[in-house]
Amino acid sequence: MHLIFLHQLRAELLLSFQQLRVYWFNQLASLVADTVFFFAIAMGIRALAAGTEVPLSLGNLLLLYAAFGITVGMFQSIAFTLHNEATRGTLEHLALARGGLLRQLFLRALADTFFNVLYNGVVFLLLVLLLGVRLEPTPWFPLALLPVALSAMGFGFLMGTLALYFKQVMGLFTILQFLLLPYFFTLAAWQPFMAYLPFAPGAHLLKLGLTGGALDPGVFLLALLQGVLLLSLGLLAMGRMYALVRHKGLLGRY
């Protein structure tokens, strides 16, 4: 069973790599677009903050933007994949994979998480160079990626349930992406109560890990618990919705 799981995961990783290799220009264009997008935001913030006594920290905003990028990347991976499969009427084909639809989506999410972190890491490094932000990464900062990725996957599965049932929800997904950006930016000025907000403890840990901060065990455990709960809730919701659409005969409909 474990060998089959690893074999399927390897197949998803190879599929993602092949897509990256074949459609490299699209990935390059997305890389440039995402870099220019935040650079424009940063320049606007710098202009607004000029002359103020307490200028906004572009470094903090950049670190929160990295967490935002990982979250949106997973959201797009799961929710948008389901949307596209649903609107094409090919969900039934995906559900015929070994282990069923839920397992296949989870494997794809794992593979996409790997490439998503790499992609956002490249965008982050480009922005660091362009903005001249100084970082002090700590040896433990990769630990912060785990709760962020788990929370992002859980959120992606939760939103994917909407695509599984309603099919045409692209407009809602677009609105959610724009709402997430200011939400993440509000976390730049960390307050203790934010530890209980979605994505907040993981994003804060990522900021600490890349700015020379000490690992806060309490925040880490809370972030990890939040990530596990969100992922569990997302998988449970997807399983229930999958059973519902199969019962109603909606799985293969446009």
Solvent accessible surface area in square Angstrom, and as a share of the most:
residue,aa,sasa,rsa
1,M,160,0.71
2,H,151,0.68
3,L,144,0.72
4,I,62,0.32
5,F,57,0.24
6,L,102,0.51
7,H,116,0.52
8,Q,21,0.09
9,L,36,0.18
10,R,140,0.51
11,A,51,0.39
12,E,9,0.04
13,L,59,0.30
14,L,83,0.41
15,L,80,0.40
16,S,17,0.11
17,F,99,0.41
18,Q,74,0.33
19,Q,97,0.43
20,L,70,0.35
21,R,139,0.51
22,V,82,0.47
23,Y,135,0.51
24,W,153,0.54
25,F,136,0.57
26,N,88,0.45
27,Q,66,0.29
28,L,85,0.42
29,A,49,0.38
30,S,42,0.27
31,L,29,0.14
32,V,82,0.47
33,A,59,0.46
34,D,51,0.26
35,T,10,0.06
36,V,86,0.50
37,F,84,0.35
38,F,1,0.00
39,F,67,0.28
40,A,60,0.47
41,I,40,0.20
42,A,0,0.00
43,M,65,0.29
44,G,34,0.33
45,I,25,0.13
46,R,116,0.42
47,A,75,0.58
48,L,149,0.74
49,A,11,0.09
50,A,76,0.59
51,G,88,0.84
52,T,71,0.41
53,E,172,0.77
54,V,131,0.75
55,P,84,0.53
56,L,109,0.54
57,S,57,0.37
58,L,21,0.10
59,G,17,0.16
60,N,46,0.24
61,L,13,0.07
62,L,1,0.00
63,L,2,0.01
64,L,2,0.01
65,Y,16,0.06
66,A,14,0.11
67,A,0,0.00
68,F,19,0.08
69,G,13,0.12
70,I,7,0.04
71,T,1,0.00
72,V,15,0.08
73,G,17,0.17
74,M,0,0.00
75,F,0,0.00
76,Q,75,0.34
77,S,17,0.11
78,I,4,0.02
79,A,0,0.00
80,F,36,0.15
81,T,26,0.15
82,L,0,0.00
83,H,11,0.05
84,N,57,0.29
85,E,31,0.14
86,A,0,0.00
87,T,33,0.19
88,R,155,0.56
89,G,14,0.14
90,T,44,0.26
91,L,0,0.00
92,E,88,0.40
93,H,125,0.56
94,L,20,0.10
95,A,16,0.12
96,L,150,0.75
97,A,33,0.26
98,R,155,0.56
99,G,51,0.49
100,G,20,0.19
101,L,0,0.00
102,L,54,0.27
103,R,50,0.18
104,Q,18,0.08
105,L,4,0.02
106,F,50,0.21
107,L,0,0.00
108,R,46,0.17
109,A,1,0.00
110,L,57,0.28
111,A,0,0.00
112,D,31,0.16
113,T,19,0.11
114,F,111,0.46
115,F,43,0.18
116,N,17,0.09
117,V,40,0.23
118,L,95,0.48
119,Y,53,0.20
120,N,19,0.10
121,G,29,0.28
122,V,69,0.40
123,V,6,0.04
124,F,20,0.08
125,L,107,0.53
126,L,66,0.33
127,L,1,0.00
128,V,20,0.11
129,L,140,0.70
130,L,103,0.51
131,L,15,0.07
132,G,58,0.56
133,V,25,0.14
134,R,225,0.82
135,L,43,0.22
136,E,118,0.53
137,P,82,0.51
138,T,20,0.12
139,P,136,0.86
140,W,39,0.14
141,F,61,0.25
142,P,71,0.45
143,L,77,0.38
144,A,1,0.00
145,L,44,0.22
146,L,85,0.42
147,P,2,0.01
148,V,8,0.04
149,A,12,0.09
150,L,29,0.15
151,S,3,0.02
152,A,0,0.00
153,M,5,0.02
154,G,0,0.00
155,F,28,0.12
156,G,0,0.00
157,F,0,0.00
158,L,40,0.20
159,M,35,0.16
160,G,0,0.00
161,T,11,0.06
162,L,47,0.23
163,A,0,0.00
164,L,0,0.00
165,Y,60,0.23
166,F,121,0.51
167,K,14,0.06
168,Q,135,0.60
169,V,17,0.10
170,M,67,0.30
171,G,50,0.48
172,L,77,0.38
173,F,0,0.00
174,T,56,0.33
175,I,101,0.51
176,L,37,0.19
177,Q,32,0.14
178,F,132,0.55
179,L,108,0.54
180,L,16,0.08
181,L,20,0.10
182,P,72,0.45
183,Y,61,0.23
184,F,1,0.00
185,F,35,0.15
186,T,85,0.49
187,L,5,0.02
188,A,18,0.14
189,A,69,0.54
190,W,58,0.20
191,Q,83,0.37
192,P,105,0.66
193,F,126,0.53
194,M,17,0.08
195,A,10,0.08
196,Y,166,0.63
197,L,59,0.29
198,P,67,0.42
199,F,16,0.07
200,A,1,0.00
201,P,0,0.00
202,G,4,0.04
203,A,1,0.01
204,H,22,0.10
205,L,0,0.00
206,L,5,0.03
207,K,17,0.07
208,L,39,0.20
209,G,0,0.00
210,L,16,0.08
211,T,57,0.33
212,G,41,0.39
213,G,19,0.18
214,A,84,0.65
215,L,62,0.31
216,D,60,0.31
217,P,88,0.56
218,G,47,0.45
219,V,19,0.11
220,F,31,0.13
221,L,114,0.57
222,L,51,0.25
223,A,1,0.01
224,L,48,0.24
225,L,98,0.49
226,Q,29,0.13
227,G,0,0.00
228,V,72,0.42
229,L,107,0.53
230,L,31,0.15
231,L,24,0.12
232,S,58,0.37
233,L,94,0.47
234,G,0,0.00
235,L,47,0.23
236,L,99,0.49
237,A,29,0.23
238,M,0,0.00
239,G,25,0.24
240,R,168,0.61
241,M,39,0.17
242,Y,31,0.12
243,A,60,0.46
244,L,68,0.34
245,V,0,0.00
246,R,150,0.55
247,H,156,0.70
248,K,106,0.45
249,G,41,0.39
250,L,36,0.18
251,L,17,0.09
252,G,26,0.25
253,R,145,0.53
254,Y,181,0.69
